[in-house]
């Protein structure tokens, strides 16, 4: 894993009208690392990812991606530069087939590259290949999460933003999804993982940040944060 940052966020602020959701968030994601962002509901985790991907506009601070300031860049430009997001709640296109959902993720890529990506996704998630012609809305929750991750990977991103991938899944399926995330990390994918399941996220993360009421209040290596008594009491029920 490189120590050079692929993503740097400095004093990032975001508003919803007059309500300030992010109050000066700063963090760094080194190339090839898996960084986790944990916190309670309402802490601003999803808002942060939406601001990083360009879905929501920052009202202050800076977002630097691979040395380039993208704070004001539109969302489609960020996708083309190599940022892809797996949204909270999966948000697959239910009436469309599994394969058509995947192909939508590769709209910025040449056809030949999209075909190669498709085969890689099917090898990573065999249940998707078996259901490639099936409407995405008929998949189980775990399969839909696989599809959402696969769709984001179709653009061959350099940075993958994952928003609550364990939401609404049974424990066994959570284990499968996190196994896929770990496999991506071992393959060199740079990831920022937002997750309410602090134990699962910090167990696999190289580094972690704790977000409270729109501010980063703690940070450190994932395993060290797991041993911190404040984290245990606040997020792990220990």
Beta strands, then each sheet from edge to edge (+ up, - down):
strand 1: 5-16
strand 2: 19-30
strand 3: 34-38
strand 4: 60-65
strand 5: 68-69
strand 6: 83-86
strand 7: 159-163
strand 8: 190-195
strand 9: 207-212
strand 10: 215-221
sheet 1: 2+ 1- 4+ 5-
sheet 2: 6+ 7+ 8+ 3+ 9+ 10-
end
